[in-house]
């Protein structure tokens, strides 16, 4: 199965700063079928990005995804207070679908 | 408002079975594909498989193939996940999640609130 490794484990930033999160796959993700989720404390995960770079419905354009093959990036252009959360990547290119371990974005 | 409403917490002994329900609220169950995902304490999310809400077709992760069954009641707009031969390691929060409408993409746009299943002797 494909193992997804996210980095860094924790990202400490201030509101207004740019956040760059990484997700590396142990083998190439077919068709770049990679999604990103945000999870705020006490809430269910929220889909942000799918197929590496397509924003889900209602997701602000400060969230963007990029990458292909084994290396993917989620960028938050300017952090808003509500963006401090844990972010997960998930691949659905090869069964079984798998998730990364998460990156926590916290307030510096 | 759209929701997935799951059944309540369960405590089971090793070797027993558990059945978790997931009811669609605010949308039509049979128009979507649903997945089950679990998260054990301190572990990653783990995908278990999917169920097509219309025709009831299923696909299971190999890891759970021999122990899990997904079913649905279309008229009730409800899906079910039954896991048999429970082990201590099955202690986790179990989530029912909805696939995005474009079924080329197994990405999850709606999550249930989660059901805590505790397996302990």
Interface residues (C-beta under 8 A of the other chain):
Chain A: X33 X35 X37 X44 X45 X47 X50 X51 X56 X57 X88 X90 X92 X95 X96 X97 X98 X99 X100 X101 X102
Chain B: X35 X44 X45 X46 X47 X61 X62 X63 X95 X100 X105 X106 X107 X108 X109 X111 X112 X113 X114
